[in-house]
Amino acid sequence: MAEHCISFNPSVFKPNICRDCFQDEQHHQNTVISNEHRSSAVQTSTCHETTNNNDQYNQNKTATNFKQRSVQPSSQTTMLSQCQYGISCSIRDSNHFEQFLHSPIHERDHTSNTSPSPMNSNNKAAQHSTNEQNMIPSSDILSTKTLPQCKYGLSCYSTHPSHFELYSHPSDRKSQEKSSKFDDVSTPVISNDSPSSMTPTSSPANQCKLKLKRKREERKKSELHFIELIQNKIENLTVQLQLKEEEVTKLSQDLTKLVTYNQQLEMTLEEEIDHRERRELERKQILAIPRQTPMYWGLNAFEESYREIELSSQSPEFNIIKQLLNSTISKHDNQHGTVNNRDPTKFLINRIVRIHNNELWHLYCFKKDIIIRQNNDRLADCGSSIYLETCPVLTPLLDTRTNEYWLFHGCSQNNLYHLLHNGYDPRVSNLKGRFGGGFYLAENSSKSNRYIPCPGCGQNFIGSILGCRCINQEDLEFSMILYRAALGDVHVALKYDREKYSHGPNGQCIRRPPKKAHSKELYDSVMGESMKYGGDRLKHREFILYDAGQAYPEYVIYFRRSAKNPLQPSNIEDLKKKCQHFLVNTFRLSP
């Protein structure tokens, strides 16, 4: 039977568990100690063993007197209750022994430890004698007369209360029980359930020891388990601390990176602000450049980045280009660009297309603005401008501030696309030209016609050996571009100098105009003068540009050659006046 205690003594490691009975506090409050437990506690009180012979004798004598005194009733001792701890009671307080009943061994131990005075010794002995009488159940008194005798007699070692209620035992049974070997583990014990069977079991003292040992082991296990939990908790806290240290280190590194990134970002922002300010200034300067298009281009000239607008054959614009193309035809000794080995006398126009290229027009306006600023907007007072007034160009003057003229350029069908979309590139120009590597233009449409190869045989142009041998040569279609060219301050080449215009003194090719006299600045363009105006080599004028964007391809003329009618001299001055009239009144240029 499990032992119980009323007083709750908390454990050191488990405050909610009693250290004596291993039960919680609520269990102590609800515990009611039965009479069977009390009687069993009295019966098992004899498990305390002693090694002294005198103690063994006194124990046997006390047990005999205890049984004899238990028969005599006492009104004073019947009021005391049995101690709840039984043989496990370790309390040595005298008040405790006055209030609760204990086994004779506990009373003897208490008497020897406390060493009472001679006056109180008789009272204590009387009280202990009274308590011993109450420890024996009242049923034992009647069992000697009414209950059957236990067949084991003095050899009976049963301690169960129900056995004593069924069988009576001799009076010397307890004395022999005290004098037996308490450490004999092999003493036969009769089981209450089967009285006839004999099984080896331990003595009551050893059972108590084993019980206490089990309690200590359980307590030790619980303490070890608690220690293990504490160790695991400490390990977890250590791991968490390490993780937090790693997080702090990582956060510190991230903070350093963030500071570095912030500094780099500030520097980048400063550079971006400076760059944007420069771009804004450039944009304002670019916006200051006049980019107005001619009025006859319309209001929405650049709805798309590139457009081709075919002119109506009945429009005045078409007629002006047609007359300008045919009025500048000249004789060329029936060489190159001929029709059946004869110089063309008329160009039959199939169609005229006006080109709207936003990028090329922007670049052309930018070059015009540079020419105006370099000449302080006084280009009309330059010597070249005065010379062109006295020796006028066959095509009309469009802008006096930049010496802008309409000029012709003949090309093959293969180069036409690149010239219209990307503009001309002096870097890929022919270095064998009379005036070096540049972009060549002409005031005579017939001169530009000589540089156009035949679309059928690829011959019959300047640079080829053979003439055209195609059938129906008058039905072949050719293309020629009419450029707006900002000539600027023009260098007039009257006498040809190869080292000055084509190849330098060391044989290098020339790719730029010559320097101005008594200055480090360069001319804007070169004009090879014809023999008509004092030139020494050229029959017809040539205009050479060296910078990209200095000319804009405004029209593409698709035509056929004809040599049926003889060439008739045309009144160029009347045509120029007519063109100026239309440009000013009908096709007014934007300011």
KAMOTA-V436827 format. One record per residue. RES is the residue in one letter. SS is DSSP state (~ for helix, > for strand, _ for the rest). PHI is phi as a letter, one per 20 degrees, with the letter a starting at -180 (* if undefined). OMEGA is omega in radians with two decimals (none if undefined). Layout:
BEGIN
res=RES ss=SS phi=PHI omega=OMEGA
res=RES ss=SS phi=PHI omega=OMEGA
END
This chain:
BEGIN
res=M ss=_ phi=* omega=-3.10
res=A ss=_ phi=f omega=-3.13
res=E ss=_ phi=e omega=-3.14
res=H ss=_ phi=c omega=3.10
res=C ss=_ phi=c omega=-3.14
res=I ss=_ phi=e omega=-3.12
res=S ss=_ phi=f omega=-3.12
res=F ss=_ phi=e omega=3.10
res=N ss=_ phi=d omega=-3.05
res=P ss=> phi=f omega=3.07
res=S ss=_ phi=f omega=-3.13
res=V ss=_ phi=f omega=-3.06
res=F ss=_ phi=e omega=3.12
res=K ss=_ phi=c omega=-3.07
res=P ss=_ phi=f omega=-3.10
res=N ss=_ phi=e omega=-3.12
res=I ss=_ phi=c omega=3.11
res=C ss=> phi=f omega=-3.10
res=R ss=_ phi=f omega=-3.11
res=D ss=_ phi=e omega=-3.07
res=C ss=_ phi=d omega=3.10
res=F ss=_ phi=l omega=3.07
res=Q ss=_ phi=d omega=-3.13
res=D ss=_ phi=f omega=-3.04
res=E ss=~ phi=f omega=-3.14
res=Q ss=~ phi=f omega=3.13
res=H ss=~ phi=f omega=3.14
res=H ss=~ phi=f omega=-3.10
res=Q ss=~ phi=f omega=-3.08
res=N ss=~ phi=e omega=-3.05
res=T ss=_ phi=f omega=3.06
res=V ss=_ phi=c omega=-3.06
res=I ss=_ phi=e omega=-3.11
res=S ss=_ phi=e omega=3.11
res=N ss=~ phi=f omega=3.12
res=E ss=~ phi=f omega=3.12
res=H ss=~ phi=f omega=-3.13
res=R ss=~ phi=f omega=-3.13
res=S ss=~ phi=f omega=3.11
res=S ss=~ phi=f omega=3.10
res=A ss=~ phi=f omega=3.12
res=V ss=~ phi=f omega=-3.10
res=Q ss=~ phi=f omega=-3.09
res=T ss=~ phi=e omega=-3.12
res=S ss=~ phi=f omega=-3.10
res=T ss=~ phi=e omega=-3.08
res=C ss=~ phi=f omega=3.13
res=H ss=_ phi=f omega=-3.10
res=E ss=_ phi=d omega=3.12
res=T ss=_ phi=c omega=3.13
res=T ss=_ phi=d omega=-3.11
res=N ss=_ phi=e omega=-3.12
res=N ss=~ phi=f omega=3.12
res=N ss=~ phi=f omega=3.11
res=D ss=~ phi=f omega=3.12
res=Q ss=~ phi=f omega=3.13
res=Y ss=~ phi=f omega=3.13
res=N ss=~ phi=f omega=3.14
res=Q ss=~ phi=f omega=3.13
res=N ss=~ phi=f omega=-3.14
res=K ss=~ phi=f omega=3.14
res=T ss=~ phi=f omega=3.13
res=A ss=~ phi=f omega=3.12
res=T ss=~ phi=f omega=3.11
res=N ss=~ phi=f omega=-3.13
res=F ss=~ phi=f omega=-3.13
res=K ss=~ phi=f omega=-3.14
res=Q ss=~ phi=f omega=-3.11
res=R ss=~ phi=f omega=-3.11
res=S ss=_ phi=f omega=-3.14
res=V ss=_ phi=f omega=-3.09
res=Q ss=_ phi=e omega=-3.14
res=P ss=_ phi=f omega=3.14
res=S ss=_ phi=b omega=-3.12
res=S ss=_ phi=f omega=-3.10
res=Q ss=_ phi=f omega=-3.07
res=T ss=~ phi=e omega=-3.13
res=T ss=~ phi=f omega=-3.13
res=M ss=~ phi=e omega=-3.11
res=L ss=_ phi=e omega=3.11
res=S ss=> phi=d omega=-3.11
res=Q ss=> phi=f omega=3.09
res=C ss=_ phi=f omega=-3.07
res=Q ss=_ phi=f omega=-3.08
res=Y ss=_ phi=e omega=3.10
res=G ss=~ phi=m omega=-3.11
res=I ss=~ phi=f omega=-3.13
res=S ss=~ phi=e omega=-3.09
res=C ss=_ phi=f omega=3.14
res=S ss=_ phi=d omega=-3.12
res=I ss=_ phi=e omega=-3.11
res=R ss=_ phi=d omega=-3.14
res=D ss=_ phi=f omega=-3.11
res=S ss=~ phi=f omega=3.12
res=N ss=~ phi=f omega=3.12
res=H ss=~ phi=f omega=-3.14
res=F ss=~ phi=f omega=3.09
res=E ss=~ phi=f omega=-3.06
res=Q ss=~ phi=e omega=-3.05
res=F ss=> phi=c omega=3.12
res=L ss=> phi=e omega=3.13
res=H ss=_ phi=c omega=3.08
res=S ss=_ phi=f omega=-3.13
res=P ss=~ phi=g omega=-3.13
res=I ss=~ phi=f omega=3.11
res=H ss=~ phi=f omega=3.14
res=E ss=~ phi=f omega=3.12
res=R ss=~ phi=f omega=3.11
res=D ss=~ phi=f omega=3.13
res=H ss=~ phi=f omega=-3.14
res=T ss=~ phi=f omega=-3.13
res=S ss=~ phi=f omega=-3.10
res=N ss=~ phi=f omega=-3.07
res=T ss=~ phi=e omega=3.13
res=S ss=_ phi=l omega=-3.08
res=P ss=_ phi=f omega=-3.14
res=S ss=_ phi=f omega=-3.11
res=P ss=~ phi=f omega=-3.11
res=M ss=~ phi=f omega=-3.07
res=N ss=~ phi=e omega=-3.05
res=S ss=~ phi=f omega=3.13
res=N ss=~ phi=f omega=3.11
res=N ss=~ phi=f omega=-3.13
res=K ss=~ phi=f omega=-3.13
res=A ss=~ phi=f omega=3.12
res=A ss=~ phi=f omega=3.13
res=Q ss=~ phi=f omega=3.11
res=H ss=~ phi=f omega=3.11
res=S ss=~ phi=f omega=3.10
res=T ss=~ phi=f omega=-3.14
res=N ss=~ phi=f omega=-3.13
res=E ss=~ phi=f omega=3.11
res=Q ss=~ phi=f omega=-3.13
res=N ss=~ phi=f omega=-3.09
res=M ss=~ phi=f omega=-3.13
res=I ss=_ phi=e omega=3.14
res=P ss=_ phi=f omega=-3.14
res=S ss=_ phi=f omega=3.12
res=S ss=~ phi=f omega=-3.14
res=D ss=~ phi=f omega=-3.12
res=I ss=~ phi=f omega=-3.12
res=L ss=~ phi=e omega=-3.05
res=S ss=~ phi=f omega=-3.13
res=T ss=~ phi=f omega=-3.10
res=K ss=~ phi=d omega=-2.99
res=T ss=~ phi=d omega=-3.04
res=L ss=_ phi=e omega=3.09
res=P ss=> phi=f omega=-3.10
res=Q ss=> phi=f omega=3.07
res=C ss=_ phi=f omega=-3.06
res=K ss=_ phi=f omega=-3.13
res=Y ss=_ phi=e omega=3.07
res=G ss=~ phi=m omega=-3.14
res=L ss=~ phi=f omega=-3.13
res=S ss=~ phi=e omega=-3.12
res=C ss=_ phi=f omega=3.12
res=Y ss=_ phi=d omega=-3.14
res=S ss=_ phi=f omega=-3.13
res=T ss=_ phi=d omega=-3.10
res=H ss=_ phi=f omega=-3.11
res=P ss=~ phi=f omega=-3.12
res=S ss=~ phi=f omega=3.11
res=H ss=~ phi=f omega=3.13
res=F ss=~ phi=f omega=3.10
res=E ss=~ phi=f omega=-3.10
res=L ss=~ phi=e omega=-3.04
res=Y ss=> phi=c omega=3.06
res=S ss=> phi=e omega=-3.07
res=H ss=_ phi=c omega=3.11
res=P ss=_ phi=f omega=-3.08
res=S ss=_ phi=f omega=-3.14
res=D ss=_ phi=e omega=-3.09
res=R ss=~ phi=f omega=-3.12
res=K ss=~ phi=f omega=3.12
res=S ss=~ phi=f omega=3.09
res=Q ss=~ phi=f omega=3.12
res=E ss=~ phi=f omega=3.13
res=K ss=~ phi=f omega=-3.05
res=S ss=~ phi=e omega=-3.13
res=S ss=_ phi=f omega=3.12
res=K ss=_ phi=f omega=-3.11
res=F ss=_ phi=f omega=-3.13
res=D ss=_ phi=e omega=3.11
res=D ss=_ phi=f omega=-3.04
res=V ss=_ phi=e omega=-3.04
res=S ss=_ phi=e omega=-3.14
res=T ss=_ phi=f omega=-3.10
res=P ss=> phi=f omega=-3.11
res=V ss=> phi=c omega=-3.13
res=I ss=> phi=e omega=3.13
res=S ss=_ phi=f omega=3.12
res=N ss=_ phi=f omega=-3.11
res=D ss=_ phi=f omega=3.14
res=S ss=_ phi=c omega=-3.06
res=P ss=_ phi=f omega=-3.06
res=S ss=_ phi=f omega=-3.07
res=S ss=_ phi=e omega=3.12
res=M ss=> phi=d omega=-3.14
res=T ss=> phi=c omega=3.11
res=P ss=> phi=f omega=3.12
res=T ss=_ phi=b omega=-3.09
res=S ss=_ phi=e omega=3.09
res=S ss=_ phi=f omega=3.12
res=P ss=~ phi=g omega=3.14
res=A ss=~ phi=f omega=3.12
res=N ss=~ phi=f omega=3.06
res=Q ss=~ phi=f omega=3.10
res=C ss=~ phi=f omega=3.11
res=K ss=~ phi=f omega=3.14
res=L ss=~ phi=f omega=3.12
res=K ss=~ phi=f omega=3.10
res=L ss=~ phi=f omega=3.12
res=K ss=~ phi=f omega=3.11
res=R ss=~ phi=f omega=3.11
res=K ss=~ phi=f omega=3.12
res=R ss=~ phi=f omega=3.12
res=E ss=~ phi=f omega=3.11
res=E ss=~ phi=f omega=3.11
res=R ss=~ phi=f omega=3.12
res=K ss=~ phi=f omega=3.11
res=K ss=~ phi=f omega=3.13
res=S ss=~ phi=f omega=3.10
res=E ss=~ phi=f omega=3.09
res=L ss=~ phi=f omega=3.10
res=H ss=~ phi=f omega=3.11
res=F ss=~ phi=f omega=3.09
res=I ss=~ phi=f omega=3.12
res=E ss=~ phi=f omega=3.08
res=L ss=~ phi=f omega=3.12
res=I ss=~ phi=f omega=3.12
res=Q ss=~ phi=f omega=3.10
res=N ss=~ phi=f omega=3.11
res=K ss=~ phi=f omega=3.13
res=I ss=~ phi=f omega=3.11
res=E ss=~ phi=f omega=3.11
res=N ss=~ phi=f omega=3.11
res=L ss=~ phi=f omega=3.10
res=T ss=~ phi=f omega=3.12
res=V ss=~ phi=f omega=3.11
res=Q ss=~ phi=f omega=3.11
res=L ss=~ phi=f omega=3.09
res=Q ss=~ phi=f omega=3.12
res=L ss=~ phi=f omega=3.11
res=K ss=~ phi=f omega=3.08
res=E ss=~ phi=f omega=3.09
res=E ss=~ phi=f omega=3.11
res=E ss=~ phi=f omega=3.11
res=V ss=~ phi=f omega=3.10
res=T ss=~ phi=f omega=3.13
res=K ss=~ phi=f omega=3.10
res=L ss=~ phi=f omega=3.09
res=S ss=~ phi=f omega=3.09
res=Q ss=~ phi=f omega=3.12
res=D ss=~ phi=f omega=3.11
res=L ss=~ phi=f omega=3.10
res=T ss=~ phi=f omega=3.10
res=K ss=~ phi=f omega=-3.13
res=L ss=~ phi=f omega=3.10
res=V ss=~ phi=f omega=3.12
res=T ss=~ phi=f omega=3.13
res=Y ss=~ phi=f omega=3.12
res=N ss=~ phi=f omega=3.10
res=Q ss=~ phi=f omega=3.11
res=Q ss=~ phi=f omega=3.14
res=L ss=~ phi=f omega=3.11
res=E ss=~ phi=f omega=3.11
res=M ss=~ phi=f omega=3.13
res=T ss=~ phi=f omega=3.12
res=L ss=~ phi=f omega=3.10
res=E ss=~ phi=f omega=3.11
res=E ss=~ phi=f omega=3.13
res=E ss=~ phi=f omega=3.11
res=I ss=~ phi=f omega=3.10
res=D ss=~ phi=f omega=3.14
res=H ss=~ phi=f omega=3.13
res=R ss=~ phi=f omega=3.10
res=E ss=~ phi=f omega=3.11
res=R ss=~ phi=f omega=3.12
res=R ss=~ phi=f omega=3.12
res=E ss=~ phi=f omega=3.08
res=L ss=~ phi=f omega=3.10
res=E ss=~ phi=f omega=3.13
res=R ss=~ phi=f omega=3.10
res=K ss=~ phi=f omega=3.12
res=Q ss=~ phi=f omega=3.12
res=I ss=~ phi=f omega=3.11
res=L ss=~ phi=f omega=3.09
res=A ss=~ phi=f omega=3.11
res=I ss=_ phi=f omega=3.12
res=P ss=_ phi=f omega=3.14
res=R ss=_ phi=d omega=-3.12
res=Q ss=_ phi=f omega=3.10
res=T ss=_ phi=e omega=3.06
res=P ss=_ phi=g omega=-3.07
res=M ss=~ phi=f omega=-3.09
res=Y ss=~ phi=f omega=3.03
res=W ss=~ phi=f omega=-3.10
res=G ss=_ phi=n omega=-3.11
res=L ss=_ phi=f omega=-3.10
res=N ss=_ phi=d omega=-3.07
res=A ss=_ phi=f omega=-3.05
res=F ss=_ phi=d omega=2.98
res=E ss=_ phi=f omega=3.05
res=E ss=_ phi=c omega=-3.10
res=S ss=_ phi=f omega=3.11
res=Y ss=> phi=b omega=3.11
res=R ss=> phi=b omega=3.02
res=E ss=> phi=c omega=-3.10
res=I ss=> phi=d omega=3.13
res=E ss=> phi=e omega=-3.11
res=L ss=_ phi=e omega=3.05
res=S ss=_ phi=f omega=3.14
res=S ss=_ phi=f omega=3.14
res=Q ss=_ phi=e omega=-3.10
res=S ss=_ phi=e omega=3.10
res=P ss=~ phi=f omega=3.13
res=E ss=~ phi=f omega=3.12
res=F ss=~ phi=f omega=-3.11
res=N ss=~ phi=f omega=3.13
res=I ss=~ phi=f omega=3.14
res=I ss=~ phi=f omega=3.14
res=K ss=~ phi=f omega=3.13
res=Q ss=~ phi=f omega=3.13
res=L ss=~ phi=f omega=3.14
res=L ss=~ phi=f omega=-3.07
res=N ss=~ phi=e omega=-3.13
res=S ss=~ phi=f omega=-3.14
res=T ss=_ phi=d omega=3.10
res=I ss=_ phi=f omega=-3.14
res=S ss=_ phi=c omega=-3.14
res=K ss=_ phi=e omega=-3.10
res=H ss=_ phi=c omega=3.03
res=D ss=_ phi=l omega=3.08
res=N ss=_ phi=l omega=3.11
res=Q ss=_ phi=c omega=3.05
res=H ss=_ phi=m omega=-3.14
res=G ss=_ phi=m omega=-3.08
res=T ss=> phi=e omega=3.04
res=V ss=_ phi=c omega=-3.07
res=N ss=_ phi=l omega=3.09
res=N ss=_ phi=m omega=3.07
res=R ss=_ phi=c omega=3.10
res=D ss=> phi=f omega=3.12
res=P ss=_ phi=f omega=3.10
res=T ss=_ phi=d omega=-3.13
res=K ss=> phi=b omega=3.08
res=F ss=> phi=d omega=-3.14
res=L ss=> phi=e omega=-3.03
res=I ss=> phi=e omega=3.03
res=N ss=> phi=e omega=3.13
res=R ss=> phi=a omega=3.10
res=I ss=> phi=c omega=-3.11
res=V ss=> phi=c omega=3.05
res=R ss=> phi=e omega=-3.05
res=I ss=> phi=d omega=3.02
res=H ss=> phi=d omega=3.13
res=N ss=> phi=d omega=-3.05
res=N ss=~ phi=f omega=-3.09
res=E ss=~ phi=f omega=-3.13
res=L ss=~ phi=f omega=3.11
res=W ss=~ phi=f omega=3.09
res=H ss=~ phi=f omega=3.11
res=L ss=~ phi=f omega=3.13
res=Y ss=~ phi=f omega=3.09
res=C ss=~ phi=f omega=3.10
res=F ss=~ phi=f omega=3.12
res=K ss=~ phi=f omega=3.09
res=K ss=~ phi=f omega=3.13
res=D ss=~ phi=f omega=3.10
res=I ss=~ phi=f omega=3.14
res=I ss=~ phi=f omega=-3.14
res=I ss=~ phi=f omega=-3.11
res=R ss=~ phi=f omega=3.13
res=Q ss=~ phi=f omega=-3.14
res=N ss=_ phi=d omega=3.10
res=N ss=_ phi=l omega=3.11
res=D ss=_ phi=l omega=3.12
res=R ss=_ phi=c omega=-3.11
res=L ss=~ phi=f omega=-3.14
res=A ss=~ phi=f omega=3.14
res=D ss=~ phi=e omega=-3.13
res=C ss=_ phi=f omega=-3.12
res=G ss=~ phi=f omega=-3.13
res=S ss=~ phi=f omega=3.13
res=S ss=~ phi=f omega=3.10
res=I ss=~ phi=f omega=3.13
res=Y ss=~ phi=f omega=-3.14
res=L ss=~ phi=f omega=3.05
res=E ss=~ phi=f omega=3.13
res=T ss=~ phi=f omega=3.09
res=C ss=_ phi=d omega=-2.94
res=P ss=_ phi=f omega=3.06
res=V ss=_ phi=e omega=-3.11
res=L ss=_ phi=f omega=3.14
res=T ss=_ phi=e omega=-3.05
res=P ss=_ phi=f omega=3.06
res=L ss=> phi=e omega=-3.07
res=L ss=> phi=e omega=-3.11
res=D ss=> phi=b omega=-3.10
res=T ss=_ phi=f omega=-3.10
res=R ss=_ phi=f omega=-3.12
res=T ss=_ phi=c omega=-3.05
res=N ss=_ phi=l omega=-3.12
res=E ss=> phi=e omega=-3.13
res=Y ss=> phi=c omega=2.90
res=W ss=> phi=e omega=3.14
res=L ss=> phi=c omega=-3.05
res=F ss=> phi=e omega=3.05
res=H ss=> phi=b omega=3.10
res=G ss=> phi=e omega=-3.11
res=C ss=_ phi=b omega=3.08
res=S ss=_ phi=e omega=3.11
res=Q ss=~ phi=f omega=-3.13
res=N ss=~ phi=f omega=-3.10
res=N ss=~ phi=e omega=-3.03
res=L ss=~ phi=f omega=-3.09
res=Y ss=~ phi=f omega=-3.10
res=H ss=~ phi=f omega=3.14
res=L ss=~ phi=f omega=-3.11
res=L ss=~ phi=e omega=-3.08
res=H ss=~ phi=e omega=-3.04
res=N ss=_ phi=d omega=-3.09
res=G ss=_ phi=n omega=-3.14
res=Y ss=_ phi=f omega=-3.12
res=D ss=_ phi=c omega=-3.13
res=P ss=~ phi=f omega=-3.12
res=R ss=~ phi=f omega=-3.13
res=V ss=~ phi=d omega=3.14
res=S ss=_ phi=f omega=-3.10
res=N ss=_ phi=f omega=-3.12
res=L ss=_ phi=f omega=3.14
res=K ss=_ phi=e omega=-3.14
res=G ss=_ phi=f omega=-3.09
res=R ss=_ phi=f omega=-3.14
res=F ss=_ phi=d omega=3.04
res=G ss=_ phi=n omega=-3.11
res=G ss=_ phi=e omega=3.13
res=G ss=_ phi=b omega=3.14
res=F ss=> phi=d omega=-2.98
res=Y ss=> phi=e omega=3.08
res=L ss=> phi=c omega=-3.10
res=A ss=> phi=b omega=3.05
res=E ss=_ phi=e omega=3.10
res=N ss=_ phi=e omega=3.10
res=S ss=~ phi=f omega=-3.14
res=S ss=~ phi=f omega=3.11
res=K ss=~ phi=f omega=3.10
res=S ss=~ phi=f omega=3.13
res=N ss=~ phi=f omega=-3.10
res=R ss=_ phi=f omega=-3.13
res=Y ss=_ phi=e omega=-3.13
res=I ss=_ phi=e omega=3.12
res=P ss=_ phi=f omega=3.12
res=C ss=_ phi=f omega=3.14
res=P ss=_ phi=f omega=-3.14
res=G ss=_ phi=e omega=-3.06
res=C ss=_ phi=d omega=3.14
res=G ss=_ phi=m omega=3.13
res=Q ss=_ phi=d omega=3.03
res=N ss=_ phi=m omega=3.03
res=F ss=_ phi=b omega=-3.14
res=I ss=_ phi=f omega=-3.07
res=G ss=_ phi=o omega=3.08
res=S ss=_ phi=d omega=-3.11
res=I ss=_ phi=e omega=-3.05
res=L ss=_ phi=e omega=3.04
res=G ss=_ phi=e omega=-3.11
res=C ss=_ phi=f omega=3.11
res=R ss=_ phi=c omega=-3.13
res=C ss=_ phi=f omega=3.06
res=I ss=_ phi=e omega=-3.12
res=N ss=_ phi=l omega=-3.12
res=Q ss=~ phi=f omega=3.13
res=E ss=~ phi=f omega=3.13
res=D ss=~ phi=e omega=3.14
res=L ss=_ phi=f omega=-3.12
res=E ss=> phi=d omega=3.12
res=F ss=> phi=d omega=-3.14
res=S ss=> phi=c omega=3.11
res=M ss=> phi=b omega=-3.10
res=I ss=> phi=d omega=3.03
res=L ss=> phi=d omega=-3.06
res=Y ss=> phi=e omega=2.80
res=R ss=> phi=e omega=-3.06
res=A ss=> phi=c omega=3.06
res=A ss=> phi=e omega=-3.05
res=L ss=_ phi=f omega=-3.14
res=G ss=_ phi=m omega=3.09
res=D ss=_ phi=e omega=-2.98
res=V ss=> phi=e omega=2.99
res=H ss=> phi=e omega=-3.12
res=V ss=> phi=e omega=-3.13
res=A ss=> phi=e omega=3.11
res=L ss=_ phi=e omega=3.13
res=K ss=_ phi=d omega=-3.06
res=Y ss=_ phi=f omega=3.08
res=D ss=_ phi=c omega=-3.05
res=R ss=~ phi=f omega=-3.13
res=E ss=~ phi=f omega=-3.10
res=K ss=~ phi=e omega=-3.00
res=Y ss=~ phi=d omega=-3.02
res=S ss=_ phi=d omega=-3.11
res=H ss=> phi=c omega=-3.12
res=G ss=_ phi=f omega=-3.12
res=P ss=_ phi=f omega=3.11
res=N ss=_ phi=e omega=3.11
res=G ss=_ phi=n omega=-3.13
res=Q ss=_ phi=f omega=-3.11
res=C ss=> phi=f omega=-3.14
res=I ss=_ phi=e omega=3.12
res=R ss=_ phi=c omega=-3.13
res=R ss=_ phi=b omega=3.10
res=P ss=_ phi=f omega=-3.13
res=P ss=_ phi=f omega=3.11
res=K ss=> phi=f omega=3.07
res=K ss=_ phi=f omega=3.13
res=A ss=_ phi=f omega=3.11
res=H ss=_ phi=l omega=3.12
res=S ss=_ phi=b omega=3.08
res=K ss=_ phi=e omega=-3.13
res=E ss=_ phi=e omega=-3.14
res=L ss=> phi=d omega=2.99
res=Y ss=_ phi=f omega=3.13
res=D ss=_ phi=e omega=-3.11
res=S ss=> phi=a omega=3.14
res=V ss=> phi=c omega=3.03
res=M ss=> phi=c omega=3.02
res=G ss=> phi=f omega=-3.04
res=E ss=_ phi=f omega=3.14
res=S ss=> phi=e omega=3.12
res=M ss=~ phi=f omega=3.14
res=K ss=~ phi=f omega=-3.10
res=Y ss=~ phi=d omega=3.03
res=G ss=_ phi=o omega=3.08
res=G ss=_ phi=f omega=-3.07
res=D ss=_ phi=d omega=-3.06
res=R ss=_ phi=c omega=-2.96
res=L ss=> phi=e omega=3.03
res=K ss=_ phi=e omega=3.14
res=H ss=_ phi=c omega=-3.07
res=R ss=_ phi=f omega=3.03
res=E ss=> phi=c omega=3.10
res=F ss=> phi=d omega=-3.05
res=I ss=> phi=c omega=3.07
res=L ss=> phi=d omega=-3.07
res=Y ss=_ phi=d omega=3.14
res=D ss=_ phi=d omega=3.09
res=A ss=_ phi=f omega=3.10
res=G ss=_ phi=n omega=-3.12
res=Q ss=_ phi=e omega=3.10
res=A ss=> phi=c omega=-3.11
res=Y ss=> phi=c omega=-3.14
res=P ss=> phi=f omega=-3.06
res=E ss=> phi=e omega=-3.09
res=Y ss=> phi=c omega=2.95
res=V ss=> phi=d omega=-3.07
res=I ss=> phi=d omega=3.07
res=Y ss=> phi=d omega=-2.99
res=F ss=> phi=b omega=3.03
res=R ss=> phi=c omega=-3.13
res=R ss=> phi=e omega=3.10
res=S ss=> phi=b omega=3.12
res=A ss=_ phi=c omega=-3.09
res=K ss=_ phi=f omega=-3.09
res=N ss=_ phi=e omega=3.10
res=P ss=_ phi=f omega=-3.12
res=L ss=_ phi=f omega=3.14
res=Q ss=_ phi=d omega=3.13
res=P ss=_ phi=f omega=-3.11
res=S ss=_ phi=d omega=3.13
res=N ss=_ phi=e omega=-3.07
res=I ss=~ phi=f omega=-3.09
res=E ss=~ phi=f omega=3.11
res=D ss=~ phi=f omega=3.12
res=L ss=~ phi=f omega=-3.14
res=K ss=~ phi=f omega=3.10
res=K ss=~ phi=f omega=3.12
res=K ss=~ phi=f omega=3.12
res=C ss=~ phi=f omega=3.13
res=Q ss=~ phi=f omega=3.14
res=H ss=~ phi=f omega=3.13
res=F ss=~ phi=f omega=-3.12
res=L ss=~ phi=f omega=-3.09
res=V ss=~ phi=e omega=-3.03
res=N ss=~ phi=e omega=-3.04
res=T ss=~ phi=e omega=-3.10
res=F ss=_ phi=d omega=-3.04
res=R ss=_ phi=f omega=3.10
res=L ss=_ phi=f omega=3.12
res=S ss=_ phi=f omega=-3.10
res=P ss=_ phi=f omega=none
END
